[in-house]
Each structure stands twice: as C-alpha cells, then as structure tokens.
Amino acid sequence: MTRARSLTGIDFDDPALEEAVRDGLERVETRLRETVANADPFVTEAAQHLVMAGGKRFRPLLALLAAQFGEPSRPEVVDAAAVVELTHLATLYHDDVMDEAPVRRGAESANSRWTNTVAILTGDYLFARASDLVADLGPDAVRIQARTFSRLVTGQIRETAGPFAGADPVEHYLHVVAEKTGSLIATSGHFGALFAGATPAVVEILTRYGEVIGVAFQLSDDLLDIASSSGQSGKTPGTDLREGVPTLPVLYALRSTDPAEERLRTLVGEPLVDDDLHAEALGLLRSSPAMVSAQETLALYADEARALLAQLPDIPARSALQSLADFVVARTG
C-alpha cells in the first residue's frame, strides 16, 4: 500500500483512522472558536487572531491519536485536545512580546497589530479559557494542567537565566526544551489517552512518548534552521544564528576544543548581524562535527520514541505515531 503523508508528518496506513482524526480536528476547531468567543467584540477579535491563523494543530492531533488506545469517541477527548491547543496559543502571544516578533503564522502578530499590553492580556485570557474548559474535565485534569503550566514557565525562566556557572550548556538546553516544548506535548498524549479511558500503563507510555517526540521536533527544527536552504522550518535559514539564539548545533560547536573549529566558535559566540559573517558561519556550521553531534542526539530521541511505542498495542494509531519518529529524522536528512 502506498502511504500518503498528511497532517504534520503523520503517515496513515488506515483510511478509517485518518478520517476519524480529521473529523476530530474539525470538532476541536469548532470548540476552540466557541471557547474564545466573548461578549466584547474586541476581546473576541484579539483572542481569535491566532486561532483563525491556523497552524499545524500538532498537540490536538497527538491527543486524538493517543485517544485511539481507548474509546476515542468520548466527548471529553475533544475538550482535552482544545485545552492543550488553547494553552499553546496563549504561550505564542506571550512569546511574540518577548521576542518582539512582527509576524506569526504568516499574519501580523498581535503585539504588532495592537500593542504588547493587548497581546499579553490576550494570552492571559486564553489561559483563563483553557482553565475554565479543563475544570469541566475534573480535578485530575486541573492538577495535570497546573503542573504542565508550571513546567512551561520554569522552562522559560531557565532559558532566560541561562545555565549556572559550571553547568553543561547542552544539558541545560535539552532540559529547557523538555520543559518549554516537551511538557505540553506530553500532556497532549496524557489527556488524549486518559480521557479515552486507556489503561494507566498506556497513559504513562503515551505521556512519555509525547515529551520525547516534542523534544525531537525542536531538535529537528534546530538542524533545519542551519541545514535547510528552502526555509523548511518555516523560518529563513540561519534565523536563530543571526539572532544569537544558542540552538543545539551551536552549543556543540561552542563546546568543541578542536583548533580547526576556532573560527566557527568565534563567529557563533554572538549575534551575527553582518550578512557576510552570517553566511560564513552558516557555511562552517553546516560542515562541522557539531551538526553530526546534533543529528546523533536527535536520533537518540527518535529511537527512544520508537522504543516506547513498541510497548503499545499494535493498532493503526501506533503505526501513525511511529511515522512521526521517522519523520523528525528524515526531514533533516
């Protein structure tokens, strides 16, 4: 059977599963729009700004696939999937303020369209709406959501503060990615399986899988930012390098003590606003051992994700989740 890729790198062997997931995503989309609607038209417009801009909806997608290991038709599954996406969208409003980003998902960012204050308050509003929705799912869901939010904020603080003196910057970075990115994707798997009534063992595996695959996706984005010449990551190649953002390949380059890498270490040690220096650094980094080390780290996370899936029942959803682990590696090859 020919496998057609769709929905954020997922391969579906089973047409019935693909149809069920697409139907679930449509119901999540409706729930999102209903949840952020407000009697005040300006609040509704600001809150729906990123909802209407679309996006991959990766977190609800993972929740819906995780639900296949239980009873996926339970109505709580759609609400739980909406909660994780609302939480994600809320963080984007705040991220754009912190990063002074002018564009988000191909549209003018909320902070550019209105003000930083409006963007921050809109993010807060989405967090509130997610909290309201999760409250209907029960105290366990509230506790999981609170702990997830704590990890998200802790990860942002750790990233802002940087590693402590004497700490390994690579280990610090991987920890930050697990908190900032992996934690909410872990909750996507957790919520999907939990509210579909999967067994505790399956819920635990899918929670862990979510975190691991979330980190893997971020690492693959790091590699694409360096290796891609076509903007596969959704950004102009070398954007992180230009802005002085220390992603995994850069951290491996800075860790190197090889005299042959001295020029590269000098260049990537600060933001590269000069076009010629940026091009030089990008070229050196693409051919450096640091890229190989970063690719090897990504492969380790993908292997861990596959090993976790091997413990799950052999159903079409497992194959779909397996394809994600393959995709995060293949997209950087």
N, C-alpha and C positions, 0 to 999 in steps of 0.2 A: 504494500500500500504506500502511495506517495504521501508524505507528511507535509502539510501546509502550515507554515508558521503564521501565527496571528497572536494578537493580544500580548504585547511586551515580551516577545521571545518564547512564548509557550507554543509547543507543538502538540496538537491534538490528534491522537490516533482514533479517538471515538467521536463521531459527529454528534451523538446524543449529549455527550459531556460538553462539547463546545457550545451547543445550542443552550443547554441549561445554564452555563456560565454567562453567556451573553445575555440571556433573559434576566439572570440575577443582577448583572451590572446595570441593566436598564432600570430595574427596580431600585437599586442603590442610588442611581442618578436622580430618580424622582424623589426619593427620600431626602437626599441632600438639599434639593431645591425647596422642598416643603419645610425642612428644618430651619433653614437660614432666613426664610421669609419673615418679615416684621411689619407691623402696622405702619411704621415710619418708612416712607419710600426711599429716603436716602440711606438708611441703615440696610435695607434690603439690597439696594444697588451696590453698595460697598461690599456687603457680605457675599453677594453672588458674583462679584467681579472675577474671582479666581475659579469659582465653581463653573461658571459659564465658559471660562477659557479652556476647559477640558483638562488634558493631561493623561498620563498613562493609566491612572487608577490602579496602580500596581498593588497597593495594600488591600483594597476591596477584592481584587482578583485573587490574591493569595487566600484571603478569608473564605471566599466562595469555594476555592479548590480544597481547602482544609475541611470544609463542611461536608465534602463528599465522603469522608470517612465516618460519617454518622448519618443523620437524617437531614439532608441539605434543604429540604422544603420548609423547615421550621421558620416561622416569621422572624424570630429573634436574630437569625443569621444576617438578614438584610440590615437590620438596625445596627448590629455589631459592626458590620462592614462599613456602614455610614459613619459610625463613631471614629474609626481609625482614619478614615479619609478626612473628616472634619478636623481632627487633631493635626493631621499632616498639613492641611491647608492653612490652619491657624499659624503653624510654625513658619510657613512661607511668607506670610505677611510680616512677621517679626524679622525673619532673615533678610528680607529686602530692605528693611530700615537699617539693619546693622551693616549690610553690605553696600548700602546706597545704590541698589540696583535700579536701573531705569526701566528694565523690561523683564517680564515674567511670562513664560509660555507664549511668546510671540506677541504679547499685548503690553501696553503701558502698565507698569507696576502701580499698585495702589498708592504708594508713597509719592510717586511722580505725578499721578493723576490728581491726587488730592494733597495730603500732607503726611509727614511722618506720624503726627498725632493720630490722624484718622486711620492710618494703616495699623498702628499699634492697637488702637481701641477696637478695630475690626477683628484683628487676630484674637483679642480678648473675648470678643463677642462669640466668635466661632468656638473657642474653648468652652465658653459657657453653654453654648448649644450642644456641644458634644457631651458635656457633663449632664445636661438635662436628659439627653437621649440614653446615656449609659445608666442613669439612675433607674430607668424602667426595666433594665436588664438584671437588677438585683445587686445586693451588697458585694458579692464576689467580683462582679464586673467593675463596680466602683473602685474597689481596692486595687484590682489589676490596672485600671486606667490611672489611678493616682500614682502607683509605683512606676508606671511607664512614663508619666509626665515628669516625675522626679528624675528619672534617668535621662530624659531628653534635656532637661535644664542642667543637670550635672555635667553632661557631655559638653554642652555649650560653654559652661563655666571653665571646664578643663581646657577646652580648645582656646578660649580667650586668655587664660592664665599661662598656658604653655607648660611644658614638663618642668618638674622641680629639678634643682641642681643635682647632677649625678644620675638622673633618670635616663633611661634609654628612650630617645625621641621616637623610634619606630614602635616600641611597645606602647608608649603614651598615645601615639596616633591611632593604633589599632584599637586601643581601649576607647578613645573618643568616638571613633566610627561605630563601635559596637553600641555605645550609648546614644549617640545622636541619630544614627540611621538604623542600626540593627534592632534597637529596642522596640520601636513602633511596628516594624515588620514582624518581629517576634510576636507581638500582641495580636497582629492580624491573624497569624496562624493559630494562636491560642484561642482567640474569640471564635474564629470560624469552627474549629473542632469542638470547643466547649459547648457552644450554643446549638450545635447539631447533635449533641449527645454522644460524642465519641468517648471511648474509654479513657480513663486517666493516663494510661501509658501512651496512647496515641496522641492525646493532647500535649503531653510533655515533649514527645518527639517533634511534633509539628511546630511547637513553640521554639524549640532549639533550632530546627531547620530554618524557621523564619529569620532568626537572628544571624545565622551563618550566611544564608543567601543574601541577606541585606548588606552585610559587610562585603561579601564578594562583589555585589553590584557596585558598591562605592569604589572598591579597588579597581574594578574593570573601567570605571569612569576615569580614575586617575591615570590609568595606562592609555586610554583613548585620548585624553587631553594632550598627551605627549605624542603618541604614535599616529593618530589619525590625521589625514590631510584633507578630510572632507567634512569635518565637524560632526562625526557620528555621535558624539556625546551630547549634541545639542548646543555646544559652545564652539567658538572659534578655537582651533587647536592652539595650545600653549597659553590659554587664558589664565590658568592658575599660576603658571610660571611667570607670566607678565606681572601678575598682581602680588607675587611673592608668597603665594599660598603653598606651604610645605606639604605636598602630597607624597605618597609612598615612594615613587621613584626618586624624587628629590631628596627625601630623607635617607634613602640608601646611598645616594651619591655623596651626601654630606658626611655619612658615616665612613666612607672609604678612606683608606690611608695610602692608596696607590698613587705614587708620584705622577703617573700618567694622567690621573684624573684631577690634578691640581687646578687646571684652568676651569674645568667644569664646576668644581667646588667653589671657586671664586665667583663665578658668574651666578650660580643659583643661590648664593648666600644672601641675596637681597632682591627686591623687585626689579624687573627688567623693563624699564620704560623705553629704552633706546631700541629701535627696531633692529639695528644691525647686531647688537649684543643679544637681543632676544632670539634672533634667528641662529646665531652661533651656538647659544646654549641649547636650543631645541635640537639642533643637529647633533651636538655632542651627547646629549642625554639619550637620544634615540638609539645611538650605537653603543651605549655604555653598559657595563655589567650591572648597573643599578636597575636597568629595565628588565634584565633577566631575573634578578632577585625579586623584583616586584611581581613578575609573571609567575614565578615559583610560589610566592606567598599566596597569590590568587588561586593557583591550582590546589594548594593545600586546603583552602576554604571550600572550593568546589568538591574536592574529594570527601571532606567531612560531611557536606550536604548530601552527597550520594550515599555515604555510609549510613546516615540517619534514615534516609528513605528506604534503604534495604530492609529496615526493621518493620516497615508498614505493610499492611495487606496489599497484595498485587492487584490493584484496581486501576482503571484508566487514569484516575487523578494522580496516582503515584507516577505514572509514565509522564504525565504533563509536568509535574514538579521536577522530575528528573531532567526534562528538557531545559529547564531554567538553569540548572547547574552546568549543563553542557554549553548553553548559550553564553553565559557570562565569560567563559574561557574562549569560546570560538570567536566572539565579537572583537577580541583584542589580538587575534592571531594574524 
